[in-house]
Amino acid sequence: MNQLVKMLEQLEKNPQDSELAQRVLNQAVIQVLQSQRILGEVLLQLPRQIVQYRDQDAILGLFWHNDRIELRVVPEKIASLRSDELVVLLEHEALHLLWEHPLRYADSPTPELVRLATDIAVNQYLPEVPRETMTLGKLQRCLQQQVPPYQDSSVYLQLLRSLAEKDKRKLLGRRAGDNQQTQKSKPTKLVQETHRGWQLSNNQIMAGSQQTRIAQLKKILHQAWLNTPKKDRGLLPGDLIARLTATNSAQAALNWRRLVSRQLGVMAAGKEEAAYRFNRRQPWRMELPGTVSRLVPRILAFIDNSGSITDEELTVALNQVSYLASNARLPLEVYPFDARIHSEQRQKIANGRRVKFQRIGGGGTSFQCIFDFLHAQNVNPTNSLVLIMTDGWGEESVNTYNFRHVDWLLTGATTDLSIHHPVGRIFSLKKGTE
């Protein structure tokens, strides 16, 4: 019997003991630290408040109080949980904070749909899920259709809002004649966790107060990130790493992406007819259209998956590609590589689709295999942009087969690239310098 189980048994005998309840929470956080370090670090930074059963309709939940986020817990009901249930509940709340859900949806007009969407998003990263919370599997069974996994909560919220009213009622557990008011008037049982504390009153929704809330939550997450060892950071989903590193890497990401966009604007990708241009060969024939250059080249991104690349570096690199695909709406192809190109794992990204965050391969690094692959595939060097994201460790020279539009995106310093006379441009994802 572990320590947490013993302490829960003691709390069941003394449910009004607030100090014991705090010790139970501390022990549960220790177990979270041992299994998912970053989530435990978030919980360590999070203020906690012991409240009475009459003041809260859930065992625990995140609440805004004086523009600070805090975890409120009902001690007499914690003892009704198994030790593993309590740990999972805390991990669930920590994931909500990592994605900043209480901040992003503080004034949402559809809080019940927000509850479903955010639970679907975070529960996919837990081995077990809290009872009575929505999961992707439940959603798919209810709608009898496939729903893409590992999406941001905003994607699921948009899907839920687009459903017919009967499907919304089904998901929310309402009967056809029920409305929100009658639902509130019915007696409710104590649930495991609540999202009601995310909602702000009209008096709280002010610009100055919002800045305070943002700063407080960012401070919690930033400190948790700093306290988490590098080896444990790689266990996070790429989207979360992108959020946690956004402040430090925003300028670097902005610099190289802006330069890449400028480069795309001057690269020709063939010709297209244009009625407003004269035909150069027969300019006297007005019915014949002329031609102009198309400035939408083929973009191929090669992501280093060798053993020298950490999981953190890999997910950050994939996030940069994801930004290009979704925000810039650029069609591109993504290939993982180490000593060879893993073409069977190619991802063709277009129309805002998301890049899958996964590791492929893990051997040594070869840059020559990239250019051999491009040459073998008959890729046109004049209208193709090649992005190579790597830590830089590979050969000292390569045969580029006349490819000149190459951007080397290094996870470290620009001097880390092993090639002595590389073609193209070199950027540091950390520094944003050329």
C-alpha angles and dihedrals in degrees: 000000000000126000095258093055091052092049092049089053090052091049091051088059093045105031093163094058103110094182091054089049090055091050089051089053091048091052091048090051089052089057090049089051090054094052105030109015099189092052091050091050090053091052091049090057093045118099113234130210128192111218136178125258092244091058099053134041095208138054090244141350146158115264136182112233122172089343092305126112115230139171113242119199134188103217098197089058099045089074089062089067128084115239092252091050091055092049092050091048091053092048089050091054092046091054090052088055094046089057089043091233096157088054099042095048101034093120102026115151090216106048094161092056089045088056091055096043096048093045090051090052099049099036091065088070096053126085088218129017132220116262118263093020121123120253135189090250092054091049093051092048092049095048094034091224139098117265120194113255129228096027127145116267090249089065092053091044091054090051093049093049090053093056124106115261093251090057091048091051090049093053092045092048096243130142121235095261097046124105132185094266095053090047090057092049093057118091110258130204122232109272127202098248139004138205095198092101090066092068116095126212120237090258091056096051099089129129095240093048091048091057089052092051092049092049094048095049093043089052091054093049095043093052091047090052093050092049093052115091117238093246090060097045092069090067090071124098112259093245091059094048088051091054094046094048096038094100095050098039102033095098093046093048092047094052100053095037090053091050092048090051090051090050091053090054093064100040116098118220101191129291135295132191119262122189092203092062126077119242103252095210095049107018093164091064103083094185092065114086123225126225137246132190118265110228098202106100129186110267121204121185120196115197119202109235096169123135092259091063114088122221089248093054091046095052093046090051092049090049090057090053090047089055092054091049098046107028101032092036092222119158110232144158121232122206126181115217142177117152088344140019112266093213092165087069095052116145118205107204122196141138094030097305116160127246115242112242106223141122120244124185119346106202130117126313126259123174092181090068089064095057092040088054093048091049093047091050091052092237110178109244094203099060102026126093116207119203116193116189111192146132087247102244111131140086126346095229138019139186105241097187090227095305106150104160095082127139117194109205108193124197089214134025122332089243090064093080107110095206110100099209107019122183120233127015132319124217133179114223088204100048103024090223130134 
